[in-house]
Amino acid sequence: SPPRRGGSSRGPPPSQQHQRRRPPPARFDDYDDDEYDEDYPPPPRRGSGSRGGRGPPPSRGGRGQRGPPPGRGRPGDGRMVSYNQSRRRGPPPPSTFTRGLSAIRDKMPDPTAVKDTMLSATKAAQEKTSALSSNIYREVKGLTSSELEQVMLKSTRPDDTPVKTKHVERLVGVTYQISGKYDIYDAVLRKLWNKMAEKDMRTKLKSVYVLHRFSVDGGTDHQEALKQRLRALRKTKDPKRSSGGRGGTRYFDSKVLIGTDTDPDGAGARAFLSRYAHYVLTRAQTFGGIFNEISLAQAPAAPASKKSRSKSRAQVSKPKNPPLCEEHLKFAQMVLKAGLACTLHDGEETESTAMCVERVAADLMGLTAAVAVALKRELKKQTISEDSEELLKQWCEFYSEELLPDTKKFCKKVTGKLDAYGLYLPSRIGANLSQDLLEKGLKLGSGADEEEEEEEKAVEEQSEEEDKSEEKNNEGGGKVEDADTSMAMGAQPSASTQDTDEYDEYEYDEYDDEYD
């Protein structure tokens, strides 16, 4: 029989047995925690009597049974050894997440302070964002709109730079490129009104200045259309800014144009804007150009074409009122009064306001020259109708007493302030009225007055003569009575009575000289 290979039990060679007895590496080192120890109970003990458990395979010879490898459990216990078993004696420490939440909670500020800070920061950011967005919107709109709209946006830009001359010339030049039979001022005035209704004071002032330049330098064919369109719009409600009902906002409303007094730093600019806007609106609704209605300069001539058309157009081109009419006199007085109010006070001196005052001074000088030209034309006529004599006399009085001296005073007052910004006024007014013609005009309408005065003097002289005759008669009767009395009493008039009469006569003569 073959020899038996093993002893009492089959086993691996010694080298393999030594390697097999080493404890296997821990499989749950990375996940060894108290939570997992509690969730998974220890495995049952391995024994010979347990049928349900998986034990070692029986030996082939039946001589013995292999036990668990050494080092896999405590002696007498089948549970796994945990390296952090000592930590389970007290309450579990807080986790990292809990400690982080506690630290964040401790460092959080007061909710009320956070709310106030956020509200103030949000308000400041909103104001800054609205300003930036409005500027960005203005630039984008300028790039995508028409050329006229681009120039309008550039000329009314909300900054301290005054309106550039090239922008004004480009805007006003449109009135010379388009025929007078087309109404261009309806769209222009609406655009200007939208700029005047903005909140920025600089945009408002520049918009009023552009309207002023349209009124002065606009084409002669469109001057009457500007006056009529502006008058009509001032009676029309603005649908964008009307609150409904009878109290809706009208175009070029002074309250919307000037704005509310919320910024104390802009009080000076707002005060000047109020006076300047009143002058511009008055001037634009009454006169066009350099007061062409009075001087008849640059009057649109009727085109020479067919007879029928020439007659109709000649009637249209003819002025409705004579140059020196009563209505123009009233308008000239209004323009002079509004223009004299546009002086620069403390806190109102800027480059933009200086440009506005320069245009006002130029207007007053132009009005003076226009009135002088019209008076010279009328007074040089050989015959002057009796109906117009009184009106011409009123014009001469207005020119000599108000217009000429007040304009000189205004120009002298603002010249020093305008020189600081490089703006210079003409040293002399364009046209003057000679003193002889002025005196002739002041004497007009005095013929009837002189006749009335002569009649009154004749009546007074006649009444005085009658009074003197009555006094003489009374004195004669008094002398007879005095003689009779003196003869009866045998007395003469005393010297004191004569002295008293002489003193009385001297005293009355002195008072008569004073009142005469």
Solvent accessible surface area in square Angstrom, and as a share of the most:
residue,aa,sasa,rsa
1,S,154,0.99
2,P,118,0.74
3,P,123,0.78
4,R,180,0.66
5,R,249,0.91
6,G,43,0.41
7,G,55,0.53
8,S,75,0.48
9,S,70,0.45
10,R,144,0.53
11,G,60,0.58
12,P,42,0.27
13,P,67,0.42
14,P,115,0.72
15,S,74,0.48
16,Q,99,0.44
17,Q,68,0.30
18,H,118,0.52
19,Q,115,0.51
20,R,132,0.48
21,R,130,0.47
22,R,153,0.56
23,P,86,0.54
24,P,72,0.46
25,P,117,0.73
26,A,61,0.47
27,R,205,0.75
28,F,134,0.56
29,D,82,0.42
30,D,131,0.68
31,Y,143,0.54
32,D,32,0.16
33,D,62,0.32
34,D,38,0.20
35,E,117,0.52
36,Y,103,0.39
37,D,44,0.23
38,E,119,0.53
39,D,99,0.51
40,Y,152,0.58
41,P,109,0.69
42,P,62,0.39
43,P,81,0.51
44,P,114,0.72
45,R,178,0.65
46,R,154,0.56
47,G,38,0.37
48,S,98,0.64
49,G,72,0.69
50,S,55,0.35
51,R,236,0.86
52,G,82,0.78
53,G,39,0.37
54,R,226,0.83
55,G,45,0.43
56,P,36,0.23
57,P,96,0.61
58,P,123,0.77
59,S,40,0.26
60,R,194,0.71
61,G,60,0.58
62,G,62,0.60
63,R,121,0.44
64,G,43,0.42
65,Q,110,0.49
66,R,124,0.45
67,G,50,0.48
68,P,95,0.60
69,P,42,0.27
70,P,81,0.51
71,G,67,0.64
72,R,110,0.40
73,G,30,0.29
74,R,115,0.42
75,P,139,0.87
76,G,70,0.67
77,D,56,0.29
78,G,33,0.32
79,R,113,0.41
80,M,135,0.60
81,V,98,0.57
82,S,21,0.13
83,Y,165,0.63
84,N,15,0.08
85,Q,77,0.34
86,S,73,0.47
87,R,174,0.63
88,R,111,0.41
89,R,218,0.80
90,G,42,0.41
91,P,123,0.77
92,P,117,0.74
93,P,104,0.65
94,P,76,0.48
95,S,64,0.41
96,T,102,0.59
97,F,150,0.63
98,T,65,0.38
99,R,126,0.46
100,G,32,0.31
101,L,75,0.38
102,S,44,0.28
103,A,47,0.37
104,I,108,0.55
105,R,154,0.56
106,D,117,0.61
107,K,169,0.72
108,M,126,0.56
109,P,90,0.56
110,D,85,0.44
111,P,105,0.66
112,T,86,0.50
113,A,52,0.40
114,V,62,0.35
115,K,128,0.54
116,D,81,0.42
117,T,86,0.50
118,M,115,0.51
119,L,109,0.54
120,S,68,0.44
121,A,52,0.40
122,T,77,0.45
123,K,132,0.56
124,A,61,0.47
125,A,56,0.43
126,Q,123,0.55
127,E,103,0.46
128,K,126,0.53
129,T,80,0.47
130,S,59,0.38
131,A,49,0.38
132,L,90,0.45
133,S,55,0.36
134,S,59,0.38
135,N,68,0.35
136,I,107,0.54
137,Y,141,0.54
138,R,26,0.09
139,E,90,0.41
140,V,77,0.44
141,K,72,0.31
142,G,11,0.10
143,L,148,0.73
144,T,109,0.64
145,S,32,0.21
146,S,72,0.46
147,E,98,0.44
148,L,53,0.26
149,E,12,0.06
150,Q,52,0.23
151,V,15,0.09
152,M,0,0.00
153,L,11,0.06
154,K,96,0.41
155,S,2,0.01
156,T,0,0.00
157,R,90,0.33
158,P,31,0.20
159,D,44,0.23
160,D,110,0.57
161,T,69,0.40
162,P,23,0.14
163,V,11,0.06
164,K,100,0.43
165,T,83,0.48
166,K,131,0.55
167,H,25,0.11
168,V,3,0.01
169,E,108,0.48
170,R,85,0.31
171,L,0,0.00
172,V,10,0.06
173,G,19,0.19
174,V,25,0.14
175,T,4,0.02
176,Y,142,0.54
177,Q,132,0.58
178,I,63,0.32
179,S,55,0.36
180,G,30,0.29
181,K,164,0.70
182,Y,123,0.47
183,D,72,0.37
184,I,25,0.13
185,Y,3,0.01
186,D,41,0.21
187,A,56,0.43
188,V,8,0.05
189,L,1,0.00
190,R,89,0.33
191,K,64,0.27
192,L,0,0.00
193,W,1,0.00
194,N,47,0.24
195,K,14,0.06
196,M,0,0.00
197,A,21,0.16
198,E,60,0.27
199,K,195,0.83
200,D,43,0.22
201,M,34,0.15
202,R,96,0.35
203,T,0,0.00
204,K,5,0.02
205,L,16,0.08
206,K,8,0.03
207,S,0,0.00
208,V,2,0.01
209,Y,8,0.03
210,V,1,0.01
211,L,1,0.01
212,H,0,0.00
213,R,36,0.13
214,F,5,0.02
215,S,2,0.01
216,V,11,0.06
217,D,45,0.23
218,G,4,0.04
219,G,3,0.03
220,T,37,0.22
221,D,87,0.45
222,H,1,0.00
223,Q,22,0.10
224,E,79,0.36
225,A,33,0.25
226,L,6,0.03
227,K,13,0.06
228,Q,76,0.34
229,R,79,0.29
230,L,0,0.00
231,R,79,0.29
232,A,46,0.36
233,L,4,0.02
234,R,82,0.30
235,K,154,0.65
236,T,60,0.35
237,K,72,0.31
238,D,3,0.01
239,P,107,0.67
240,K,154,0.65
241,R,75,0.27
242,S,37,0.24
243,S,103,0.67
244,G,49,0.47
245,G,62,0.59
246,R,233,0.85
247,G,69,0.66
248,G,12,0.11
249,T,27,0.16
250,R,102,0.37
251,Y,12,0.05
252,F,1,0.00
253,D,42,0.22
254,S,63,0.40
255,K,167,0.71
256,V,41,0.24
257,L,2,0.01
258,I,38,0.19
259,G,31,0.30
260,T,105,0.61
261,D,104,0.54
262,T,113,0.65
263,D,70,0.36
264,P,109,0.68
265,D,133,0.69
266,G,13,0.12
267,A,48,0.38
268,G,20,0.19
269,A,40,0.31
270,R,27,0.10
271,A,44,0.34
272,F,0,0.00
273,L,1,0.00
274,S,43,0.27
275,R,52,0.19
276,Y,0,0.00
277,A,7,0.05
278,H,114,0.51
279,Y,0,0.00
280,V,0,0.00
281,L,14,0.07
282,T,14,0.08
283,R,1,0.00
284,A,0,0.00
285,Q,31,0.14
286,T,12,0.07
287,F,0,0.00
288,G,3,0.03
289,G,3,0.03
290,I,101,0.51
291,F,0,0.00
292,N,14,0.07
293,E,37,0.17
294,I,0,0.00
295,S,16,0.10
296,L,69,0.35
297,A,49,0.38
298,Q,127,0.57
299,A,59,0.46
300,P,62,0.39
301,A,94,0.73
302,A,41,0.32
303,P,65,0.41
304,A,109,0.84
305,S,65,0.42
306,K,132,0.56
307,K,165,0.70
308,S,82,0.53
309,R,132,0.48
310,S,29,0.19
311,K,134,0.57
312,S,58,0.38
313,R,113,0.41
314,A,45,0.35
315,Q,137,0.61
316,V,126,0.72
317,S,36,0.23
318,K,143,0.61
319,P,74,0.47
320,K,173,0.73
321,N,55,0.28
322,P,85,0.54
323,P,17,0.11
324,L,12,0.06
325,C,13,0.08
326,E,126,0.57
327,E,76,0.34
328,H,15,0.07
329,L,14,0.07
330,K,124,0.52
331,F,34,0.14
332,A,0,0.00
333,Q,77,0.34
334,M,82,0.37
335,V,0,0.00
336,L,7,0.04
337,K,161,0.68
338,A,6,0.05
339,G,0,0.00
340,L,55,0.27
341,A,46,0.36
342,C,0,0.00
343,T,12,0.07
344,L,4,0.02
345,H,89,0.40
346,D,142,0.73
347,G,73,0.70
348,E,9,0.04
349,E,77,0.35
350,T,70,0.41
351,E,80,0.36
352,S,20,0.13
353,T,4,0.02
354,A,0,0.00
355,M,33,0.15
356,C,1,0.01
357,V,0,0.00
358,E,38,0.17
359,R,47,0.17
360,V,0,0.00
361,A,0,0.00
362,A,37,0.29
363,D,5,0.03
364,L,0,0.00
365,M,17,0.08
366,G,11,0.10
367,L,0,0.00
368,T,0,0.00
369,A,18,0.14
370,A,4,0.03
371,V,0,0.00
372,A,0,0.00
373,V,57,0.33
374,A,0,0.00
375,L,0,0.00
376,K,64,0.27
377,R,82,0.30
378,E,36,0.16
379,L,0,0.00
380,K,127,0.54
381,K,101,0.43
382,Q,177,0.79
383,T,116,0.68
384,I,35,0.18
385,S,69,0.44
386,E,150,0.67
387,D,137,0.71
388,S,38,0.25
389,E,42,0.19
390,E,91,0.41
391,L,44,0.22
392,L,8,0.04
393,K,43,0.18
394,Q,74,0.33
395,W,0,0.00
396,C,0,0.00
397,E,61,0.28
398,F,7,0.03
399,Y,4,0.01
400,S,35,0.23
401,E,119,0.54
402,E,75,0.34
403,L,0,0.00
404,L,40,0.20
405,P,42,0.27
406,D,41,0.21
407,T,0,0.00
408,K,114,0.48
409,K,139,0.59
410,F,7,0.03
411,C,20,0.12
412,K,169,0.71
413,K,128,0.54
414,V,1,0.01
415,T,49,0.28
416,G,54,0.52
417,K,63,0.27
418,L,0,0.00
419,D,57,0.30
420,A,84,0.65
421,Y,78,0.30
422,G,44,0.42
423,L,34,0.17
424,Y,154,0.59
425,L,30,0.15
426,P,85,0.53
427,S,116,0.75
428,R,182,0.66
429,I,20,0.10
430,G,78,0.75
431,A,22,0.17
432,N,74,0.38
433,L,17,0.08
434,S,57,0.37
435,Q,113,0.50
436,D,113,0.59
437,L,29,0.14
438,L,17,0.08
439,E,78,0.35
440,K,85,0.36
441,G,0,0.00
442,L,60,0.30
443,K,138,0.58
444,L,22,0.11
445,G,21,0.20
446,S,31,0.20
447,G,44,0.42
448,A,62,0.48
449,D,65,0.33
450,E,96,0.43
451,E,109,0.49
452,E,100,0.45
453,E,94,0.42
454,E,113,0.51
455,E,115,0.52
456,E,105,0.47
457,K,123,0.52
458,A,58,0.45
459,V,100,0.58
460,E,100,0.45
461,E,104,0.47
462,Q,109,0.48
463,S,48,0.31
464,E,94,0.42
465,E,116,0.52
466,E,94,0.42
467,D,74,0.39
468,K,122,0.52
469,S,54,0.35
470,E,102,0.46
471,E,98,0.44
472,K,143,0.60
473,N,112,0.58
474,N,107,0.55
475,E,108,0.48
476,G,34,0.33
477,G,39,0.37
478,G,27,0.26
479,K,144,0.61
480,V,94,0.54
481,E,118,0.53
482,D,95,0.49
483,A,49,0.38
484,D,83,0.43
485,T,73,0.42
486,S,34,0.22
487,M,155,0.69
488,A,87,0.68
489,M,148,0.66
490,G,68,0.66
491,A,53,0.41
492,Q,158,0.70
493,P,98,0.61
494,S,58,0.37
495,A,71,0.55
496,S,73,0.47
497,T,72,0.42
498,Q,103,0.46
499,D,88,0.46
500,T,74,0.43
501,D,74,0.38
502,E,113,0.51
503,Y,141,0.54
504,D,53,0.27
505,E,111,0.50
506,Y,148,0.56
507,E,61,0.28
508,Y,143,0.55
509,D,81,0.42
510,E,83,0.37
511,Y,111,0.42
512,D,77,0.40
513,D,105,0.54
514,E,119,0.53
515,Y,188,0.72
516,D,147,0.76
